[in-house]
Amino acid sequence: MIRRGESDDDYVVCVEIYNAVNPTSPIDLAVFDSRPTVLIHGSEGYVLVKESSVAGCAYTPVRVRPEARRRGIGSELLVGASNEARALGLEALFGHVNDTDEATLGWLTRRGFVEVSRDYEQVRELAHPEAPSTPPAGIEVRLSRDSDLDGIYAVAVEATPDMAVAGIRALPYEQWRRESMHATFHVAVEDGQIVGFATLTPYGAVADTLEHELTGVLRSHRRRGIGSALKRGQIAWAAENGYRRLITWTQSENAAMRGLNLSLGYVERLDEISVKGPLQ
């Protein structure tokens, strides 16, 4: 019953399943432009499998249509995902559960998964216009250029392990490039060197919303207001380009970023629980 996704038609099935599970935050086929590994169970469920930024883990979100649950489909997909993870030399599985989805959390707990962090959804409704960014002295904040990618990645390599989730590190460069193909980067530059960056990506198929992903600053340049300047630059740019809101998820342990976002007008609520578990 389980097949590996290979064609556009297979990825269309994944989109349809995802949107049935998450009708308020739909996606479109562009989410699968990088052609990630997916295992599909008929037209009822799928699991995406890729190396996670959490060391030694595969990221394996399982999606099953609500009407098809309690038939063992999720369990079959989790076993298939575990086999893929073994082939990648990985030792564990990682994913997220909505904080109100007690049934799924219980299902995972019974399979040996444990909570590793809690994520807060933070949303910023945009005014038109927004105040422009005012960077610290000697720092320029601008949109990235193609020639900036290596510098952005170098900052990501240094900044990612400092995030609140234990054991996290930057993805391998080629995977990072593939997964960043739709990203908009703002960079902070000092004397020609990229010292920080902030990332915006499409929020599925919700055309008026963008999602914040990683914001990183070199250790040598922290506590100078560069992160704040990057965020303000993103807010002003998004408003200028007609977007209505920005959304992000921030770990409960990441008090600095949560506080920065709140100071910039973001509103938060507990939303997701990150879990890690053994191969099945």
C-alpha positions in Angstrom: 0.0 0.0 0.0 2.9 2.4 0.6 4.7 3.8 -2.4 7.5 6.4 -2.8 6.4 9.7 -4.3 8.1 10.3 -7.7 5.8 12.4 -9.9 3.9 15.7 -9.7 0.8 13.6 -9.3 2.2 12.0 -6.2 3.1 15.4 -4.7 -0.4 16.7 -5.6 -1.8 13.8 -3.4 0.4 15.0 -0.6 -0.9 18.5 -0.9 -4.5 17.3 -0.8 -3.8 15.2 2.3 -2.0 18.1 4.0 -4.8 20.5 3.3 -7.4 18.0 4.6 -5.5 17.8 7.8 -4.7 21.6 8.0 -7.6 23.4 6.3 -6.8 26.8 7.9 -3.1 26.9 6.6 -3.2 25.2 3.2 -0.1 24.6 1.0 0.4 24.3 -2.7 2.7 22.2 -4.9 5.5 24.7 -4.5 6.2 23.3 -1.1 7.5 20.2 -2.8 9.7 21.9 -5.4 12.8 20.4 -3.9 11.4 16.9 -4.4 11.8 15.6 -0.9 11.4 12.0 -0.1 7.8 11.2 0.6 6.1 7.8 1.3 2.4 7.7 0.4 -0.3 5.4 1.6 -3.0 5.4 -1.1 -4.7 8.8 -1.0 -5.1 8.7 2.8 -1.8 9.6 4.3 1.9 10.4 3.7 5.1 11.0 5.6 7.9 13.3 4.5 11.4 12.1 5.4 14.5 14.3 5.4 17.6 14.9 7.6 16.6 17.2 10.4 18.7 20.1 11.8 18.5 18.1 15.1 21.7 16.0 15.0 21.1 12.3 14.3 17.4 12.7 13.6 15.2 12.5 10.5 12.3 15.0 10.3 9.3 12.8 9.7 5.9 14.6 9.8 3.1 12.1 9.3 -0.2 13.3 7.8 -3.3 11.1 7.7 -6.7 12.3 6.6 -9.0 12.6 9.7 -11.5 10.1 8.3 -8.8 7.5 7.7 -7.3 7.4 11.2 -7.3 4.5 13.6 -6.6 2.0 10.8 -2.9 1.6 11.3 -1.9 3.9 8.4 0.1 6.2 10.6 2.0 3.3 12.1 2.8 1.9 8.7 4.1 5.3 7.5 6.2 5.7 10.7 7.8 2.3 10.1 8.5 3.2 6.5 10.0 6.5 7.6 12.2 4.7 10.1 13.6 2.5 7.3 14.4 5.6 5.3 16.1 7.2 8.3 18.3 4.1 8.8 19.3 4.2 5.2 20.5 7.8 5.8 22.5 6.7 8.8 20.2 8.5 11.3 19.3 7.2 14.7 16.0 8.8 15.7 12.9 10.6 14.5 11.8 14.2 15.1 8.6 16.1 14.6 6.0 18.5 15.9 2.5 18.0 17.3 -0.2 20.7 17.8 -0.5 21.4 21.5 -4.3 20.7 21.4 -3.9 17.4 19.5 -3.9 15.1 22.6 -4.7 12.0 20.5 -1.6 12.3 18.3 0.6 13.2 21.2 -0.6 10.0 23.0 -0.1 8.0 19.9 3.5 9.1 19.7 4.1 8.8 23.4 3.1 5.1 23.3 5.8 4.7 20.6 8.5 6.0 22.7 8.5 9.7 21.7 9.3 12.4 24.3 8.8 16.1 24.5 12.0 18.1 23.8 10.6 21.7 23.6 7.4 23.8 23.2 7.0 26.3 20.5 5.0 29.5 20.6 3.3 30.8 17.5 4.0 34.5 17.2 2.0 36.7 14.7 2.6 40.2 13.6 -0.2 42.0 11.8 1.3 44.6 9.4 0.5 48.3 9.1 1.0 50.0 5.8 3.5 51.5 5.9 5.7 50.3 8.7 8.6 52.3 10.1 11.9 51.6 8.3 14.8 49.8 10.0 17.5 51.9 11.7 20.6 49.6 12.0 23.5 50.2 14.4 26.3 52.4 13.4 28.5 50.8 10.7 25.9 48.1 9.8 23.9 48.0 6.6 20.7 46.0 6.4 19.6 45.1 2.9 18.1 42.3 0.8 20.5 39.6 -0.1 22.2 39.0 -3.5 23.1 35.6 -5.1 26.7 36.3 -4.1 25.7 36.5 -0.4 24.6 32.8 0.0 28.0 31.5 1.1 28.2 34.3 3.7 24.7 33.6 4.9 25.4 30.0 5.3 28.6 30.7 7.3 26.5 32.7 9.8 23.9 29.9 9.9 26.7 27.3 10.7 27.8 29.4 13.7 24.4 30.6 14.9 22.3 27.4 14.6 24.0 25.4 17.4 23.2 28.3 19.8 19.4 27.9 19.4 17.4 26.6 22.3 16.9 23.1 20.9 19.7 20.8 22.1 21.8 19.2 19.4 20.7 21.3 16.5 23.1 22.3 13.8 23.0 23.8 10.3 21.8 21.5 7.5 24.4 20.3 4.9 25.0 23.1 2.4 23.3 21.6 -0.6 20.2 20.6 1.4 20.1 24.1 2.9 20.3 25.6 -0.7 17.5 23.4 -1.9 15.3 24.2 1.0 16.0 27.9 0.8 15.1 28.2 -2.9 11.9 30.3 -2.1 13.4 32.2 0.8 13.9 36.0 1.0 17.0 36.9 3.0 17.8 40.2 4.7 21.4 40.5 5.6 23.4 42.7 7.9 26.8 43.8 6.5 29.8 45.3 8.1 32.9 46.3 6.1 31.7 44.0 3.3 31.2 41.0 5.6 27.8 39.4 6.3 27.5 39.3 10.1 23.8 38.4 10.3 20.8 37.4 8.3 17.0 36.9 8.7 14.8 34.6 6.6 11.3 34.9 5.3 9.5 32.1 3.4 6.1 31.6 1.8 3.5 30.4 4.4 2.1 27.6 2.3 -0.5 28.8 -0.1 -1.6 31.7 2.2 -0.7 34.5 -0.2 -0.9 37.4 2.2 1.4 35.9 4.9 5.1 35.1 5.2 6.8 32.9 7.8 10.0 33.8 9.7 12.6 31.1 9.7 16.1 31.4 11.1 17.5 34.7 12.2 21.2 34.5 13.0 24.0 36.8 14.0 27.7 36.0 14.5 28.7 35.6 18.1 31.2 38.5 17.8 28.4 40.9 16.7 25.6 40.0 19.2 24.0 42.5 21.7 24.4 45.4 19.3 20.8 45.5 18.0 21.6 43.7 14.7 18.8 41.1 15.2 16.3 43.8 16.0 17.4 45.8 12.9 17.0 42.7 10.7 13.5 42.0 12.0 12.5 45.6 11.5 13.8 45.5 8.0 11.7 42.4 7.3 8.6 44.0 8.7 9.0 47.2 6.6 9.8 45.2 3.5 6.8 42.8 3.9 4.4 45.7 4.4 5.8 47.6 1.5 5.3 44.5 -0.7 1.6 44.1 0.3 1.7 41.3 2.9 -0.7 41.5 5.8 1.0 39.4 8.4 4.2 37.6 9.5 4.2 34.4 11.5 6.9 32.5 13.3 7.3 29.7 15.9 9.8 30.3 18.7 10.9 27.7 21.3 9.8 28.3 24.9 13.5 28.3 26.0 14.4 31.0 23.5 13.6 33.9 25.8 15.7 36.4 23.9 13.9 35.9 20.5 10.5 35.6 22.1 11.1 38.9 23.9 12.4 40.6 20.8 9.4 39.6 18.8 7.0 40.7 21.5 8.7 44.1 21.7 8.1 44.4 18.0 4.4 43.9 18.3 4.0 40.1 17.8 1.3 38.3 19.7 1.9 34.8 20.9 0.2 31.6 21.9 1.4 28.1 22.7 1.0 26.1 19.5 3.4 23.1 19.0 5.2 20.5 21.0 8.5 19.2 19.5 9.0 15.5 20.0 11.8 13.0 19.4 11.5 9.3 19.4 13.2 6.0 18.4 13.2 4.4 15.0 10.2 2.0 14.7 
